[in-house]
């Protein structure tokens, strides 16, 4: 393939471009899915997390693209080896998309197994650093792939034993190569403390702050709203 790049030689600007195009593709898929997401939430009796996972997979199945015939592993709802093609180059990508269904609109819980970025923050008055479990660049089948993590966060309310989907927040979580841009130290961070109890042996978790990430790069957070009165969705890509 012409201009196929080695992921290890990508510049930070090129990684930003890869993640922006990846999020735009997910945004387009979610927008095309339309009000179907609301109806699926309202009509299903499953756990909201399971509903969210099903919707994300169905949205991404419509996405298409240039797949690499290579199986990749990961603790996320959707993962795919593919080529991502930009105007000046193409590169092999390990795409990871996770789904969350929560009643919070401001942040989303993430596990370290879903991140290729270290978490630097202050907990209990002490500065901590926890490395993400995903490598920024990974090897599969003898080939190198740039890691890209996206998040689909479904904000819902529960009324009369029905789940009403209010908003879908899409986020592009930075690759670890961009550490210095997005989380250089414990006081300059995109994270807030997660709900885990080390004293009970629970795995380390963290919450991604949508506000903090958007302050770093506005395009990394996109929102889609669902209006049950008009049965329409409202959204505009935000750069």
N, C-alpha and C positions, 0 to 999 in steps of 0.2 A: 504494500500500500504506500502511495506516494506521501512523503513527508511524515512517515511514522516515527514518532519521537520516543526516545528512551525516557521513561517516567523519572528516572533518577537525575535527569539533566533538565527538568522543567524549572523555569524561574518562578518565583512567587506570583508574579503577574500572570503567568500562563496558568497556574493552578487556580487563581482567582477566576480567570475566564472559563476554565473547565467547570468549576463549581457553579458559576452563574448560569452557564448554558444548561447544566444538569437540572438546576432548580427551575429554570424557565420551562423545561420539558415537563417536569412534574406539575408545575402550575397549569400548563396548557391541558394536560391530561385531566386534572381535577376540574378545570373550568368546563371542558367538554363533557365531563361526567354529569355536570349540571345538578339539577334538583334530585336526581336519583339517590344521591348520598343521604339526603334528608329522609326520603321515603324508606330507604333500607333501615335507617336507625329507628324510625317510627313504627315500622311493621315487625321488627325482629324482637324476639324475647330472649336472645342470647345476651351474654355479658357484653357491655359496651366495648371492652378491649377487643373481644373476638369480632364484633361488628366492624370496628375500625380496621382491623387487619384484613378482613375480607374485602372491604371497600378499596383499600390501598392496592391490594393485589389485582383486583379487577380493573382499577384505573390504569395501573402500570401495564397490564396485559394489552391494553389498547395502544400503548405508547409506541411499540415497534422499535425501530432503530437497527443498528448494525451489531448483531450479537457475535460474541466469540464462543465457539463451542468448547467451553471449559467450565467445569463445575467449581464453584467457590463455596467455602463454608463461612458461617458467621451467625451470631446470635441476634439476628434481626428478622423482620417479617418478610422482607423481599431482598434478594441479592442476585446480581446478574453480572456476568463478565461480558463486556461489550467494547466496541470501539466508539470513542467520542471524537467527532470530527468538527474542527473549527476552521476558520477561513485560511489559516496559515499552516496548520499541522493537524495531525491526528495522533491518538495515543490509546493504548489499551487501558481500560478502566474497570476496577472492581467497584460496582455501585451497590451501596447498602442503603435501604430505606426502611426506617422503623416507624411504627404507628403507636400513637398514644390516644387514649380516650379519658379525658379528665374534666372535672368541673372548674378547674382553674383556667384562666385566660392569659396569665402573665408568664408562665414558665412550664417546663415539661421535665419529668424525671428521665434521666439517662443513666445507663449502666456503663461501666468502663469497657465492657466487651463490645460496645457500640461506637467507641471513639478511637480516632487516630490522633487525638490531641490530648496533651496532659492537662490535668485540672490543677490549677494553682489558686488557692483561696485561703481565707482565714477561717478557722474553725475553733471554737472555744478559746479564742484569743491567741491562737498559735497559727503560724503560717504552715501550710501543708502543700505537698505536691504529690499527685497520684497520676501515674502514666496510663494512658489509654492502652487497651489490649490490642487494638488493630494497628498494624504497621502503616506508616504513611505510603510506603510502596511495598507491595507484596508479590511473591513469586507463586505462580500456579502453572503447572504443566511446562515448566522450563521457561516461562515468559514472565515479564515484569508488568505489573498493573498499578496505576495510581489509585489510591483509595479515596472514594468520595462517599460521605455520609449525609443523607437527607432525612428530614423528620416531617411526618404528617401528624399534626396534633389536632384532635377532634374535641372541641369544647361543646358539651351537651348539658342540658338540664333535664331533670326527671319530673314529669307531671302526670298525675293520674295513671301511674304504672306504664307510662310511655316515655321513650327517650326522644327529646327534641334536640336535634342538631342545630346549634346556633352559629358556630364559626369553625372554619378549618384554617389553621395556621401552618404554613409550610416554611421550613427553615433549612438552610444550608449550613451544616456544622463544619467549621474550618478544618482542613487537613493539618496534621502536626507540623508540616514544614512552615506553616503560617503562624506558629506559636507566638513569635515575637510581635506579631501584628495584633493578635486578638487576646492573648492572655500571657503577657510577658512576666508578670509577677503576681503575688497573692492579692495585691491591692488594686491591680489593673486587670479586671477579670470579667468574663461573661457568665460566670457561674454563681449560683447561690446554693446554700447548704441543702443537701438532699435528706430524705426521710429514711435514714438507716441507723441502726443501733449497734455499734461495734461490740458493746458489752454483751449482746445476744448473739454475736457471731454473724450478723447480717453483712452481706457484701456491701462494699462502698458504693454509694450512689450520690448523684449530684443533680441539681436542677439547672437547666439551661434557661437563662433569663432572656426573654424575647426583647425586652427593652434595651438591655445592655448590648446585645448583639446588634440590634438595629442601629444603635448609636455608633457602632464601629463601621458598619456598612449597611445602608438602608435596604439594599436589594436582597440581603440575606434573609429577611423576614417578609413573607407575603401572606395576606389574609383573604379569605373568601367567606362572605356572610350569607346566611340562608334566611329568607323572609317567608314565613309560613302563610302570611296573608296573601301575598302576591304570587307565591310559589315560584319565586325567582331568586337567583343568586346575584350578589353584588360584589364586584371586585375590579381593581385596576392595578396592573403591574406597577410596583413602586421602586424606582431606581434610587 
